[in-house]
Amino acid sequence: MRPFLQPPEIYLQIPARHSDTGDMPGSTQYYLEKKIARGGMAEIWLARQIGGDGFQRICAVKRILPHYAEDAEYVQMFRDEAEMCKALRHTNIVRVEGFQAFGATWGMVMEFVEGTDLRALLHQCSLQKMRLTVPMAVYIASEAAKGLHYAHSKLDEMTGRKMNIVHRDISPQNLLLSFSGEVKVTDFGIADGGNRVTDTRPGIVKGKYSYMSPEQVSAKNVDGRSDVFSLGIVLWETLTMHRLFNMDTDVETIRHVHECRIPPVLRTLNPDVDSGLEAIVMRALQRDPHRRFETGNEFERELRRYLGQRYPEFTSEDLSRFLSTALVQRKTEIANDIRSLLSQPVPQPTQNRPRSTAPVTNPGNSINPYSAAPMTNAPQSSRQTAMRSGPQWQTRGTVSQGRWLNPIWLYALVIFGGLAGMMMLGQLRVPLTAKDPAQLVGKGNTNSVQLSINGKPAFHGSYKKIPIAIRLPPGRHVLTARRDGYFSDQTQVEIRPGTVLEEVTFNLKPKGEFARVAISANWATSPTIQVNINEGFYVTRIPTNPNGEGAAQAVPDLQIGQEYRITASAAEDASHRDVSCRFTPSRLPADKRTQLHIDFVAQNCTIFIR
């Protein structure tokens, strides 16, 4: 969990306490109370769950951002994560309880962990000039390894077969630490499992390069040993307080990971690490998977043995006390939020909606056999998209709970329909997936681009910062880069089987003159401010100054007379509200420029002519 943000009531255009589930008496309702984190595709809410008997408790809701709710494939991927995680019941894995509609989009109901993620803790330790002790780092890694081994060896309860779950995104952000000393793995959103409905689309890179294993960054088949390698990276970084694979560009990062370039500085950066622990870490970080620990369980046993021999007095209480000391303000804020929410009166249920026995024309109001509760208020746009192209798990008409609703029949129908379609077409014209895809890194002369692959927009048509990393199967591909104010550039690449890394350069030529603009910001308890213009058109970080305007940084590519939306956030302190404003550059004399100053204290923007 990340630091709390102020509730964005105006941005979301919903009340802070808003019931997004069915309003039938006796049903479970969720009240989204406070947004606590936002990522590129989803946001996390602190929520109240209220049962029909008035019982209430605190939970978390991971909700898809509205513009991604229209993508049927992404919604299905999100549903896959929920269904897979519902089967994972382990003390070291964040519990997922269901998936359903929430207002204009979809959400996943999860256990709320009162604590922080490891990345936020390491950052706070860096600010306070302190570090986790060796037994704390070893304990965190061993608990995470235990949860991962459970997921890796999990059997499907219906078939009895191994689910072959591989997390593929183990990183400090996805290890949650509770104030009671628990360690939990979260975010199986890109986990690889044999029972997933969706698969990786060409052009989509899943995971963080700096925490991938060499076989994962090379787009080879991975198993649980890949997660062991990633957890080894996390342990190395927790012990050293330094990043292991964090180069200036994705290209360099990929190369270092692929070649497994690990500097021999572990004991230099942390003199408390002895040769025994170093040997354990380095075995987890072997380039050859066969030379690593075979399972998460084996990795955990070695860490436990080391912990018992070297630090027999250590317990989870030591980690609990450390968290309470290092994050005392956050612990108090969370406790106050929970106390405040649970002390609010329980809303009275509203009247039943009239039910019709006529055939349902809106599939979003039918019962989802994979959800714990009826899906109501389903987003219209995503329903229409799903009817056109995505997997449909809703049915028309009155739904019976008999044998025909059994998930096995649904899977059989989907498989049969796919086979019948291929027989009719002879073969698929473009494969959805391909063997041995290669990493391709696109460079260029602009800050970001919109990319199309073989005529189809990649990344939902959004801007991606240069250098841009994509994954392509073998064969010829036409890549088109676009950017407002520039002529587009098109290039053709050929990926040969066995290729690990390929590079391509986009050269976009400007259509005309750009405005001369610079941006500055004042102090916001963060040494840097992240500035995002038009949702990815231009993203950069600028330094701040507690006593003045700070250094002004030039911003290229802004067209004269065009309106831009500027959003600034504290890069190292998410507890501050973002500052947003709209700005239209104007034409100025050759010796003048426009300076946009972002004030985090007054929560506004000021324009100066310099």
LOVO-174257 format. One record per residue (C-alpha): x, y, z. Coordinates in steps of 0.001 Angstrom, whole numbers, padded with zeros to 6 digits, always signed. Layout:
BEGIN
XYZ/...
***
This chain:
BEGIN
+000000+000000+000000/+001195+003478-000778/+000655+006700+001177/-002885+008009+001301/-004059+010620-001183/-006850+013111-000732/-010173+011773-002059/-010460+012998-005693/-014195+013685-005504/-014323+016190-008347/-012062+014182-010627/-014072+010993-010222/-017409+012809-010006/-018689+010457-007328/-019210+011047-003587/-016449+009932-001268/-018894+007445+000252/-020551+005842-002728/-022201+002436-002967/-021253+000900-006282/-022872-002495-005866/-026450-003693-005921/-028927-001999-003615/-031007-005050-002774/-031625-005597+000961/-029493-008461+002201/-026796-008025-000427/-023208-006970+000238/-022454-003346-000545/-019118-001595-000927/-018526+002066-000158/-015436+003501-001826/-014107+005849+000819/-010598+006970-000085/-008263+006507-003038/-004905+005337-001706/-002954+004614-004894/-003177+004942-008662/-001198+003131-011302/-001175+003202-015066/-004250+001005-015496/-005945+000735-012103/-006444+002505-008796/-006683+001216-005213/-009464+002365-002888/-009909+001976+000839/-013461+000685+001114/-016131-000435+003558/-017848-003745+003016/-021325-003828+004564/-023320-007032+004686/-027066-007418+004754/-027020-007898+008523/-025248-004577+009028/-021820-006156+009643/-019052-003974+008220/-015332-004285+007743/-012494-002578+005913/-011269-003942+002583/-009446-002709-000514/-010868-002399-004023/-008591-002460-007065/-010626-000696-009745/-009859-000470-013460/-009473+003084-014723/-012550+004053-016765/-010820+004319-020151/-009468+000760-019781/-012914-000564-018838/-013861-000270-022518/-011187-002797-023482/-012835-006226-023268/-009494-008051-023353/-008057-006029-020486/-011235-006512-018442/-010984-010254-019041/-007319-010218-018002/-008350-008409-014822/-011066-011014-014247/-008502-013794-014808/-006339-012317-012055/-009279-012242-009654/-010344-015806-010423/-006825-017168-010091/-006151-015261-006850/-009452-016371-005307/-008034-019896-005389/-004859-018807-003556/-005485-018987+000194/-002189-018497+001963/-001011-016288+004775/+001750-014878+002553/-000516-013941-000375/-002963-011034-000362/-006468-012498-000271/-008793-011714-003198/-012513-012141-002559/-014307-011280-005790/-014665-009383-009041/-017677-007296-010027/-018911-004055-011547/-018174-000821-009695/-020007+002157-011128/-018673+002860-014608/-015981+000202-014482/-014925-003074-012845/-013176-003834-009595/-011512-006546-007536/-012273-006823-003814/-009136-007597-001807/-007829-007897+001710/-006617-004556+003089/-003100-004844+004509/-002428-002306+007250/+001143-001417+006453/+003257-000511+003433/+005014-002030+000462/+008716-002816+000561/+009593-000140-002019/+007992+002610+000090/+009751+001294+003201/+013144+001273+001488/+012544+004824+000297/+011625+005969+003799/+014720+004265+005196/+016822+006094+002626/+015346+009435+003712/+016013+008672+007373/+019571+007419+006713/+018786+003951+008039/+018465+000431+006666/+016726-002832+007441/+018842-005258+009431/+020142-008436+007803/+017677-010725+009646/+014770-008473+008579/+015800-008682+004918/+016248-012451+005132/+012918-012893+006924/+011022-010839+004309/+012546-012863+001458/+011851-016191+003178/+008189-015318+003803/+007775-014191+000191/+009435-017409-001019/+006967-019418+001058/+003986-017662-000565/+005475-018073-004037/+006094-021783-003553/+002452-022207-002563/+001368-020460-005782/+003866-022392-007915/+002662-025763-006599/-001070-024957-006357/-003384-027633-007773/-006651-026873-009539/-009420-027924-007171/-011623-029213-010002/-009123-031103-012139/-006409-031897-009602/-003795-030687-012067/-001027-028244-011303/-002055-024685-012146/+001535-023737-013161/+001264-020245-011731/+004308-018008-012173/+004021-014482-010788/+006429-012822-013291/+006353-009428-011548/+008088-009919-008194/+009434-006540-007103/+009544-004471-003894/+006260-002781-004898/+004496-006159-004856/+005655-007266-001410/+003387-005853+001300/+004482-005609+004938/+001894-005282+007691/+002515-003452+010944/+002108-006789+012717/+005129-008190+010858/+003368-010141+008091/+004763-010389+004544/+002339-010822+001650/+002823-011161-002100/+000332-009178-004181/-000542-008278-007770/-000759-011486-009787/-002116-009384-012676/+000412-010685-015209/+000938-014085-013630/+001283-016962-016063/-001185-019751-015427/-002442-022598-017533/-006104-021724-016931/-006028-018102-018066/-008474-017087-020792/-006381-014198-022115/-002803-014321-023349/-000075-011848-024168/-000713-009714-027235/+002146-008805-029573/+003641-005464-028559/+002737-005728-024881/+005617-006053-022426/+004619-007492-019061/+006702-006985-015954/+009533-004646-014945/+012789-005193-016825/+014963-004478-013780/+013326-007358-011862/+013078-009915-014663/+015086-013095-014916/+017423-013583-017918/+015008-016091-019464/+012034-013772-018947/+013742-010765-020517/+014660-013041-023430/+010963-013949-023836/+011586-017634-023154/+009283-019971-021277/+009546-019405-017528/+008741-021422-014428/+008949-020831-010690/+012721-020421-010862/+012156-017124-012668/+010336-015799-009592/+013209-017101-007451/+015628-014974-009491/+013397-011895-009139/+013122-012451-005375/+016907-012754-005288/+017118-009279-006834/+014761-007948-004159/+016856-009527-001391/+020084-008110-002878/+018562-004618-002999/+017086-004852+000509/+020490-005780+001908/+022444-003138-000022/+019926-000271-000291/+020993+000006-003955/+019355-001026-007235/+020891-004037-008959/+019643-003661-012550/+018686-000014-012976/+020408+001407-016024/+019692+004711-017756/+017703+003106-020574/+015623-000016-021083/+018174-001209-023635/+020999-001178-021080/+018785-002744-018412/+017751-005576-020736/+021371-006244-021676/+022545-006309-018070/+019749-008672-017051/+020241-010917-020085/+023978-011166-019423/+023346-011362-015663/+025912-008693-014847/+025976-008714-011038/+028714-006564-009477/+030640-008277-006642/+029844-005539-004128/+027217-007128-001878/+029472-007417+001162/+031129-004103+000365/+027799-002249+000408/+026704-004071+003567/+029541-005315+005829/+026972-007189+007975/+026494-009703+005141/+028740-012704+005633/+029970-015223+003069/+027195-017697+003914/+024396-015258+003104/+026230-014002+000034/+026383-017572-001289/+022606-017956-000816/+021875-014684-002638/+024216-015468-005502/+022719-018933-005961/+019291-017351-006392/+020820-014991-008970/+022438-017616-011196/+021933-016966-014912/+021304-020654-015596/+017952-021649-014006/+019290-025170-013331/+021940-023708-011012/+019414-021754-008939/+017211-023054-006164/+014832-025485-007825/+011794-024217-005912/+010703-021368-003701/+010519-023903-000892/+014213-024736-001287/+015084-021027-001293/+012967-020509+001838/+014612-023455+003673/+018094-022063+003056/+017065-018615+004271/+015334-020092+007342/+018373-022235+008160/+020642-019191+007908/+018270-017113+010042/+018058-019788+012725/+021830-020277+012885/+022920-016645+012772/+019969-014814+014357/+018077-017326+016525/+016468-014556+018613/+014841-012833+015654/+011038-012938+015329/+008413-011137+013270/+007936-008825+016261/+011315-007262+015442/+010085-006343+011978/+006804-005104+013450/+008598-002748+015853/+010880-001492+013096/+007918-000677+010817/+006083+001087+013631/+009143+003237+014307/+010099+004018+010703/+006508+004661+009591/+004953+006066+012745/+003028+008796+010912/+001620+006409+008334/+000558+003927+011023/-001299+006674+012860/-003013+007886+009672/-004204+004400+008746/-005502+003749+012265/-007374+007063+012263/-008879+006360+008832/-010107+002913+009849/-011494+004187+013158/-013288+007013+011365/-014823+004756+008735/-016007+002072+011130/-017584+004665+013410/-019860+005956+010628/-023485+004832+010733/-024456+001866+008580/-026563+003115+005621/-030084+001804+005420/-030715-000478+002412/-032948+000906-000318/-035978-000774-001835/-035705-003690-004228/-035494-002853-007882/-038390-004273-009915/-037395-007573-011476/-038532-008625-014917/-038876-012168-016182/-038600-010999-019782/-035399-011788-021701/-032567-009548-020583/-031103-007446-023365/-028329-006098-021158/-025828-008861-020380/-024200-006747-017671/-027209-007319-015387/-027041-011104-015502/-025271-013206-012936/-021583-013898-013444/-020837-017471-012359/-017282-016462-011507/-018242-013614-009182/-019309-013821-005564/-022069-011255-006057/-024431-010140-008868/-022802-007728-011297/-024931-004616-011423/-024496-001252-013074/-022096-002783-015573/-020372-000207-017779/-022291+000172-021027/-019267+000812-023201/-017382-002228-021924/-020465-004424-022338/-020829-003379-025961/-017129-003956-026587/-017269-007383-024978/-020256-008332-027150/-018291-007422-030244/-014930-008994-029518/-014153-010047-025960/-014904-013250-024090/-018485-013218-022846/-019149-014697-019434/-022678-013278-019178/-025780-014808-020752/-029053-013444-022028/-032435-014175-020488/-033337-015603-017124/-030290-017345-015668/-030657-020765-014090/-028230-022037-011466/-028508-025558-012940/-025891-027671-014602/-025807-025617-017812/-024217-022757-015864/-021389-024971-014712/-017970-023347-015535/-016858-026550-017282/-019674-026159-019821/-018708-022525-020370/-015083-023457-020993/-016196-026251-023342/-018378-023854-025314/-015538-021328-025632/-013060-023984-026786/-015569-025567-029171/-016445-022169-030625/-012757-021377-031168/-012085-024688-032893/-015147-024313-035075/-014049-020822-036059/-010588-022033-037091/-012098-024876-039108/-014320-022420-040953/-011496-019980-041612/-008918-022635-042410/-006340-020866-040242/-005950-017707-038215/-004590-014918-040379/-002594-013322-037552/-001608-015439-034524/-002594-014004-031153/+000659-015263-029699/+003877-016533-031203/+006830-018547-030011/+010107-016885-029112/+009086-013206-029319/+011943-010712-029156/+012374-007517-027177/+012422-004486-029455/+013430-001068-028174/+012343+001973-030138/+014483+005102-029840/+013730+008496-031293/+014206+012228-031326/+011075+013050-029293/+009998+012613-025677/+007217+010121-026448/+005237+008693-029375/+002015+006930-030209/+002889+003622-031807/+001032+001412-034258/+002117-002146-035050/+000999-003511-038402/-001683-000828-038603/-003115-001467-035124/-002576+001014-032247/-000378-000325-029456/-000779+000497-025757/-004432+001471-026289/-003284+004374-028457/-001661+006221-025560/+001712+007970-025642/+004724+005965-024465/+007959+007561-023330/+011074+007089-025476/+012875+004683-025392/+009809+002501-025823/+010010-001260-025244/+007765-003743-027024/+007716-007476-027620/+007253-008831-031140/+007045-012359-032568/+009304-013477-035417/+008445-012060-038834/+008145-008692-040576/+006367-005848-038808/+005518-002306-039843/+005928+000215-037029/+004422+003705-037284/+005327+006434-034772/+003124+009524-034420/+003226+012667-032322/+001187+015878-032331/+003073+018594-034184/+005227+016128-036156/+005016+014188-039375/+004694+010475-038645/+007572+008076-039314/+007130+004510-040524/+009709+001754-040536/+009770-001976-041163/+011601-004461-038960/+012196-008170-039350/+012460-010272-036218/+014360-013472-036833/+013769-016572-034677/+016116-016598-031711/+016526-012797-031643/+016848-011487-028073/+017084-007736-028579/+016455-005497-031575/+016620-001714-031843/+014854+000735-034151/+015051+004526-034359/+012140+006835-035180/+012971+010177-036762/+009957+012483-036605/+010174+015869-038340/+008329+018876-036867/+005541+020456-038898/+006221+023977-037703/+007394+026263-034903/+006913+025320-031256/+006318+027650-028334/+009155+028522-025951/+007975+027222-022566/+009666+026329-019286/+008201+024825-016105/+009252+025347-012479/+007865+024209-009126/+008195+025064-005448/+008857+022837-002456/+006495+019922-001715/+008529+017735+000698/+009972+016137-002400/+013243+016979-004165/+011632+016421-007556/+008240+016926-009159/+006902+014694-011923/+005129+016627-014663/+002742+014895-017056/+001362+016827-020036/-001696+015479-021867/-001536+011994-020314/+001899+010989-021533/+002522+013443-024404/+005396+014839-022343/+006562+013360-019025/+009551+014650-017108/+010892+015377-013645/+011995+018810-012488/+013852+019855-009311/+012106+021877-006605/+013209+024647-004282/+011771+025242-000774/+012507+028984-000879/+011555+029959-004399/+010519+028874-007816/+013237+026333-008340/+015078+025675-011555/+013027+026208-014701/+013195+023360-017185/+012485+023899-020869/+009579+021928-022329/+009758+021298-026095/+007044+020330-028594/+004219+022520-027266/+002266+024024-030153/+001224+027655-030149/-002491+028089-029517/-003148+024483-028435/-004494+023759-024960/-002594+021330-022737/-003487+019725-019434/-000600+019848-016958/-000583+017463-013980/+002203+017655-011408/+002796+015223-008548/+005408+014954-005808/+007718+012226-007091/+008871+011095-003634/+005865+011947-001444/+002462+010723-002668/+000667+012153+000384/+000389+015521-001393/-002441+016224-003763/-001616+016571-007438/-001736+020024-008973/-003562+020254-012321/-004090+023171-014638/-004804+023941-018281/-002321+025955-020294/-002312+027386-023838/+001090+028647-025115/+001086+031894-027077/+003443+033362-029638/+006077+035625-028046/+008980+037777-029288/+012200+035924-030017/+013808+037046-026742/+010891+035995-024519/+009546+032724-023183/+006615+031573-021074/+007334+030156-017630/+004655+028036-015974/+005173+027886-012204/+003515+025081-010211/+002768+025986-006595/+002128+022977-004336/+001338+025181-001349/-001350+027270-003054/-002366+024343-005286/-002335+026418-008457/-000284+027388-011512/+001037+030846-012387/+002213+032055-015806/+005184+034413-016134/+006710+036006-019237/+010482+035953-018903/
***
